[in-house]
Amino acid sequence: MQDSMNELSSFFAEAAGLTDAQLDRLVPEADGNELAAAMRWSLFAGGKRFRPAMLLAAGRVCGATDQDLISSAASVELIHTYSLIHDDLPSMDDDDLRRGRETCHKRFGEATAILAGDALQALAFQTIATDERLNADLRVTLLSELGDAAACMVKGQHLDLESEGKEVDLAELERIHRNKTGALIRFAVVAGARIADADDGKIEVAARYGEKIGLLFQIVDDILDVTQTTESLGKTAGKDETSSKAAYPKIVGLETARQLAETISREAAELAAELGDNDGVLTEAAEYLLRRQS
């Protein structure tokens, strides 16, 4: 188990390096350009690059090359970072800390933060649209599915805000997080398989795996919010309770939330095996999400 987790850590480090290099090319430093500085502030704040890593992992499992995958992987991180900037705004979650340092609006002001998020979102779609390593039909499919995932993410954020201070059942909570967190992770896994020209059966398995780990990611996130410190998380701990947000420990209790996470992790591992996860990265990713501490 320890050897497998070490291999997973090495893969995540490799995926982050590949993603960061591509992001650096897409958003280069520009002296005196405050908008570019704000974009880079949030892009290079030390995130785990989990979503692009899952795109790379799924693509590799299905036979794609890193060169074919990397632009789409970077696009996923561009969308994710835009969402974090906007989520942190005073009109949304109103947070001062992200990834262990000031949020974008605290550093650059609210207007520049909004524009930085807008620019990152637009760049994500442009990056896929101009990726000449992929054929035109595939680019159109990826753009359509990324647009759908981004729209679901926005819908989930709205549902999350609307649920604050209200009684929410488990089914509604799952609906919130399948949209807010799960949709983009699902897209990442499916996109990797599509770029590898996987057949319809594997695409379906990839989608189900992505749904599972997307939900698992959020359940564990909710658990960490009530069990970890601000220092360990790199963002404000206890925010869900302070904001009266709908969260798994609040709805089903901490122990039941942990049991639910265990079940979903096992289901995700079974789907990874069905996808042909010979090197074990997708399988170990499900275990990593279950055991992560930040």
Number of C-alpha atoms within 10 A of each C-alpha: 7 7 8 14 16 11 16 20 16 12 16 22 15 13 25 21 13 21 24 18 13 17 21 14 10 17 16 13 13 11 8 8 9 13 18 18 20 23 26 21 18 24 23 13 15 14 14 14 23 19 24 30 30 27 30 31 28 31 27 20 22 23 15 20 15 17 10 18 26 25 24 30 31 29 28 29 26 27 25 24 24 24 20 17 27 23 17 20 21 13 10 14 16 15 20 18 17 21 19 17 16 18 26 29 22 16 14 18 13 17 10 19 25 19 17 27 26 17 17 26 21 14 18 24 21 13 19 24 19 12 16 11 13 17 11 13 9 16 21 14 13 23 20 13 18 25 16 15 23 22 16 21 24 17 16 22 21 15 19 21 17 12 18 16 12 10 11 16 12 13 8 15 18 18 15 24 26 23 26 27 24 27 25 29 29 27 27 34 30 28 31 34 31 24 26 19 16 20 11 11 10 18 20 15 20 29 21 19 29 27 24 25 29 27 25 26 22 21 24 23 20 22 21 19 22 17 12 15 15 16 12 14 18 15 21 19 18 16 17 18 16 8 13 15 20 27 28 24 21 17 15 14 12 16 12 13 20 17 11 16 26 19 14 21 26 16 17 28 23 16 21 26 14 13 21 14 20 11 14 18 26 28 23 22 24 26 19 17 22 22 12 11 14 18
